[in-house]
Amino acid sequence: MTPVRSERVRPELYFVGSAIFHYLGPAFAVLLFARIDPLGVAWLRIASAGAVFALWRRPWHALRAADRETKRLVLALGLVFTVMNSCFYVAIDRLPLGTVAAIEFLPVIGLAALGARTPRNALALALAVPGVYVLTDVRLEGEPVGVAFAFANAALFALYIVLAHRISRSTALNRIDGLAAAMLVATIAITPIGGWSAAPAMLDPVALAAGIGVGLASSVLPYVFDQLAMARLTRATYSLMVSLLPATATVIGVLVLSQVPSPLEALGVALVVAAVAVHREPDEPRERLE
């Protein structure tokens, strides 16, 4: 898509596309768990995304010229991708998608509150904490392992945001090339963890095709749409629209997986949505995101 054509589409639509694919891919992954172990699906997701980014960007050329600090950031981001996705898939194998998505945003709101101690962020934290408490209290007794992995995924998601932000600020490496290089690192790192679990997919064309589709839907399309949206949305608008993500995950969980939330779970998700809508990042310039 050329820049001229991409600008004909409203940036809000790119964000909506990103939000849908961000959780549609994992929803299909849950359906794939009947054929492939969750860690095997995580391997298929990362490996297929890594292959696409490698063919598209050939990041090793740009990485070769990068400084040592940038290379360390790429390595760290790749390792975070590995563990984060593994924890995420183990969590959604045991918990509703909307619950895991809501828990994922608690550290994000906490980091914002620590970075900018404003009444607005204090209110966001006051909304998020009881919302996540309601969600975990409903599930903790029956699925403590799922809850533990959901919180591990949430902590790693916050670390991912920090590392990805640093790479995006680097003058030594284009942000997409940095993402592509990190995905290649993740492909190598996750192979000892999930490669063997993914082996049955090599003899199952349906499972293999579905796994590749999960990679495209979860790790390629959302990132591309995010870049197209960020280039033309103000930071305030983008932060506000992020509040749609837990709700989007809940709706997709209902439509694709028939995971209908209880009234308490719906309340928990609603509190987290409100918290994400209220919170603001520490440095919020009025210019558009780059």
C-alpha positions as CSV (number, residue, x, y, z in Angstrom):
1,M,0.0,0.0,0.0
2,T,1.5,3.3,-1.0
3,P,1.6,6.2,1.4
4,V,-1.0,8.1,-0.7
5,R,-3.4,5.1,-0.6
6,S,-2.9,4.5,3.1
7,E,-3.8,8.1,3.9
8,R,-7.1,7.7,2.3
9,V,-8.1,5.4,5.2
10,R,-8.9,7.1,8.5
11,P,-6.3,6.2,11.2
12,E,-9.1,5.2,13.6
13,L,-10.0,2.4,11.1
14,Y,-6.4,1.2,11.2
15,F,-6.5,1.1,15.0
16,V,-9.8,-0.8,15.0
17,G,-8.2,-3.3,12.5
18,S,-5.3,-3.7,14.9
19,A,-7.5,-4.2,17.9
20,I,-9.6,-6.9,16.1
21,F,-6.6,-8.8,14.8
22,H,-4.7,-8.5,18.1
23,Y,-7.3,-10.7,19.8
24,L,-8.8,-12.6,16.8
25,G,-5.5,-14.3,16.3
26,P,-5.4,-15.6,19.9
27,A,-9.0,-16.6,19.7
28,F,-8.2,-18.8,16.7
29,A,-5.2,-20.1,18.6
30,V,-7.5,-21.3,21.4
31,L,-9.4,-23.3,18.8
32,L,-6.1,-24.7,17.6
33,F,-5.3,-26.0,21.1
34,A,-7.4,-29.1,20.3
35,R,-4.7,-30.1,17.8
36,I,-1.5,-28.5,19.1
37,D,-0.2,-27.8,22.6
38,P,-0.3,-24.1,23.6
39,L,3.5,-23.8,23.5
40,G,3.5,-25.4,20.1
41,V,1.0,-22.8,18.9
42,A,3.2,-20.1,20.4
43,W,6.1,-21.4,18.4
44,L,4.0,-21.4,15.2
45,R,3.0,-17.8,15.8
46,I,6.5,-16.5,16.4
47,A,8.2,-18.5,13.7
48,S,5.7,-17.6,11.0
49,A,5.8,-13.9,12.0
50,G,9.6,-14.1,12.0
51,A,9.6,-15.6,8.5
52,V,7.3,-12.9,7.2
53,F,9.3,-10.0,8.7
54,A,12.6,-11.6,7.5
55,L,11.4,-11.8,3.9
56,W,9.9,-8.3,4.1
57,R,12.5,-6.4,6.0
58,R,15.8,-8.5,5.9
59,P,16.7,-6.9,9.2
60,W,20.1,-8.4,9.5
61,H,21.5,-5.7,7.1
62,A,20.3,-2.9,9.3
63,L,21.2,-4.7,12.5
64,R,24.8,-5.2,11.4
65,A,25.3,-1.4,11.4
66,A,23.6,-0.8,14.7
67,D,25.6,0.0,17.9
68,R,26.0,-2.5,20.7
69,E,23.3,-0.9,22.9
70,T,20.7,-1.3,20.1
71,K,21.7,-4.9,19.6
72,R,21.2,-5.6,23.3
73,L,17.8,-4.0,23.1
74,V,16.8,-6.2,20.2
75,L,18.1,-9.3,22.0
76,A,16.1,-8.3,25.1
77,L,12.9,-7.6,23.1
78,G,13.2,-11.0,21.3
79,L,13.6,-12.8,24.7
80,V,10.6,-10.9,26.0
81,F,8.5,-11.9,23.0
82,T,9.4,-15.5,23.6
83,V,8.4,-15.7,27.3
84,M,5.5,-13.3,27.0
85,N,3.8,-15.2,24.2
86,S,4.4,-18.5,25.9
87,C,2.8,-17.2,29.1
88,F,0.0,-15.7,27.2
89,Y,-1.0,-18.9,25.4
90,V,-0.8,-21.0,28.6
91,A,-3.0,-18.4,30.3
92,I,-5.7,-18.3,27.5
93,D,-5.7,-22.1,27.5
94,R,-7.1,-21.8,31.0
95,L,-8.8,-18.5,31.3
96,P,-11.3,-16.5,29.1
97,L,-9.6,-14.2,26.6
98,G,-11.2,-11.1,28.0
99,T,-10.0,-11.8,31.5
100,V,-6.4,-12.3,30.4
101,A,-6.6,-9.1,28.2
102,A,-7.9,-7.0,31.2
103,I,-5.2,-8.3,33.6
104,E,-2.6,-7.4,30.9
105,F,-3.3,-3.7,31.3
106,L,-2.8,-3.4,35.1
107,P,1.0,-3.0,34.9
108,V,0.6,-0.5,32.0
109,I,-1.7,1.7,34.1
110,G,0.7,1.2,37.1
111,L,3.7,2.4,35.1
112,A,1.8,5.5,33.9
113,A,0.8,6.3,37.5
114,L,4.4,6.0,38.7
115,G,5.7,8.1,35.8
116,A,3.1,10.8,36.1
117,R,1.6,11.1,39.6
118,T,-1.5,13.0,38.7
119,P,-5.0,12.8,40.0
120,R,-6.1,11.4,36.7
121,N,-3.7,8.5,36.8
122,A,-4.5,7.9,40.5
123,L,-8.1,7.5,39.5
124,A,-7.2,5.1,36.7
125,L,-5.3,3.0,39.2
126,A,-8.2,3.1,41.6
127,L,-10.5,1.8,38.9
128,A,-8.1,-0.8,37.5
129,V,-7.1,-2.5,40.8
130,P,-10.6,-3.5,41.8
131,G,-11.4,-4.4,38.3
132,V,-8.5,-6.9,38.1
133,Y,-9.3,-8.1,41.6
134,V,-12.9,-9.0,40.6
135,L,-11.6,-10.9,37.5
136,T,-8.9,-12.8,39.4
137,D,-11.1,-13.5,42.4
138,V,-13.7,-15.2,40.2
139,R,-11.1,-17.4,38.6
140,L,-8.4,-17.9,41.2
141,E,-9.9,-20.8,43.0
142,G,-10.5,-22.9,39.9
143,E,-7.5,-21.9,37.8
144,P,-4.6,-20.6,39.9
145,V,-2.1,-21.6,37.3
146,G,-3.9,-19.7,34.6
147,V,-4.1,-16.6,36.8
148,A,-0.3,-16.9,37.6
149,F,0.6,-17.1,33.9
150,A,-1.8,-14.2,33.1
151,F,0.0,-11.9,35.6
152,A,3.4,-13.1,34.3
153,N,2.2,-12.2,30.8
154,A,1.1,-8.8,32.1
155,A,4.4,-8.0,33.7
156,L,6.2,-9.0,30.5
157,F,3.8,-6.9,28.4
158,A,4.8,-3.8,30.5
159,L,8.5,-4.7,29.9
160,Y,7.7,-5.1,26.2
161,I,6.3,-1.5,26.1
162,V,9.5,-0.2,27.7
163,L,11.8,-2.0,25.3
164,A,9.8,-1.3,22.2
165,H,9.7,2.4,23.1
166,R,13.5,2.5,23.5
167,I,13.9,0.8,20.1
168,S,11.5,3.2,18.5
169,R,13.6,6.1,19.8
170,S,16.8,4.6,18.5
171,T,18.5,6.5,15.7
172,A,20.6,3.4,14.8
173,L,17.7,1.2,13.7
174,N,14.3,1.7,12.0
175,R,11.6,0.6,14.4
176,I,10.1,-2.0,12.0
177,D,13.6,-3.4,11.4
178,G,14.1,-3.6,15.1
179,L,10.8,-5.4,15.5
180,A,11.7,-7.8,12.7
181,A,15.2,-8.5,14.2
182,A,13.6,-9.1,17.6
183,M,11.1,-11.6,16.1
184,L,14.0,-13.5,14.6
185,V,15.7,-13.7,18.0
186,A,12.4,-14.9,19.4
187,T,12.1,-17.6,16.8
188,I,15.5,-19.0,17.8
189,A,14.7,-18.6,21.6
190,I,11.3,-20.3,21.5
191,T,12.4,-23.3,19.5
192,P,13.8,-25.2,22.5
193,I,10.6,-24.3,24.4
194,G,7.8,-25.0,21.9
195,G,9.4,-26.4,18.8
196,W,8.9,-30.0,19.8
197,S,5.3,-29.3,20.7
198,A,4.7,-27.8,17.3
199,A,6.1,-30.9,15.5
200,P,2.7,-32.6,15.0
201,A,1.6,-29.5,12.9
202,M,4.2,-30.4,10.3
203,L,2.2,-33.5,9.5
204,D,-1.2,-31.8,9.8
205,P,-1.7,-29.3,6.9
206,V,-4.8,-27.8,8.5
207,A,-3.0,-27.2,11.8
208,L,0.0,-25.8,10.0
209,A,-2.0,-23.4,7.9
210,A,-4.0,-22.3,11.0
211,G,-0.8,-21.7,13.0
212,I,0.6,-19.6,10.2
213,G,-2.7,-17.7,10.1
214,V,-2.4,-17.1,13.9
215,G,1.1,-15.6,13.4
216,L,-0.1,-13.3,10.6
217,A,-3.2,-12.2,12.6
218,S,-1.4,-11.8,15.9
219,S,2.1,-10.6,15.2
220,V,2.2,-9.1,11.7
221,L,-1.1,-7.3,10.8
222,P,-1.6,-5.6,14.2
223,Y,1.9,-4.2,14.2
224,V,1.6,-2.8,10.6
225,F,-1.9,-1.3,11.4
226,D,-0.5,0.2,14.6
227,Q,2.3,2.0,12.7
228,L,-0.2,3.4,10.2
229,A,-2.5,4.5,13.0
230,M,0.2,6.0,15.2
231,A,1.6,8.1,12.4
232,R,-1.6,10.1,12.2
233,L,-3.2,10.0,15.6
234,T,-2.3,12.2,18.5
235,R,-1.0,10.5,21.6
236,A,-4.1,11.4,23.6
237,T,-6.4,10.0,21.0
238,Y,-4.4,6.8,20.7
239,S,-4.3,6.3,24.5
240,L,-8.0,6.8,24.6
241,M,-8.6,4.2,21.9
242,V,-6.4,1.7,23.7
243,S,-9.2,1.4,26.2
244,L,-11.2,-0.5,23.6
245,L,-8.8,-3.5,23.7
246,P,-10.1,-5.4,26.8
247,A,-13.6,-4.9,25.6
248,T,-12.6,-6.1,22.1
249,A,-11.1,-9.2,23.6
250,T,-14.2,-9.9,25.6
251,V,-16.5,-9.5,22.5
252,I,-14.2,-11.7,20.4
253,G,-14.2,-14.3,23.2
254,V,-18.0,-14.3,23.1
255,L,-18.4,-14.5,19.3
256,V,-15.5,-16.9,18.5
257,L,-15.1,-19.0,21.7
258,S,-18.6,-18.6,23.3
259,Q,-16.9,-17.3,26.5
260,V,-19.8,-15.4,27.9
261,P,-18.6,-13.4,30.9
262,S,-20.5,-13.5,34.2
263,P,-21.9,-10.2,35.6
264,L,-18.9,-9.9,37.9
265,E,-16.5,-10.6,35.1
266,A,-18.3,-8.0,32.9
267,L,-18.0,-5.5,35.8
268,G,-14.2,-6.2,36.1
269,V,-13.6,-5.7,32.4
270,A,-15.7,-2.5,32.4
271,L,-13.6,-1.1,35.3
272,V,-10.4,-1.9,33.4
273,V,-11.7,-0.3,30.2
274,A,-12.6,2.9,32.2
275,A,-9.2,2.9,33.8
276,V,-7.3,2.7,30.5
277,A,-9.6,5.4,29.1
278,V,-8.8,7.7,32.0
279,H,-5.0,7.1,32.3
280,R,-2.4,9.2,30.5
281,E,1.2,8.4,29.7
282,P,3.9,10.5,31.5
283,D,5.2,12.3,28.4
284,E,2.2,13.3,26.3
285,P,3.2,15.8,23.7
286,R,0.4,17.4,21.6
287,E,2.1,16.4,18.4
288,R,1.2,13.2,16.6
289,L,2.8,9.9,17.4
290,E,5.8,9.0,15.2
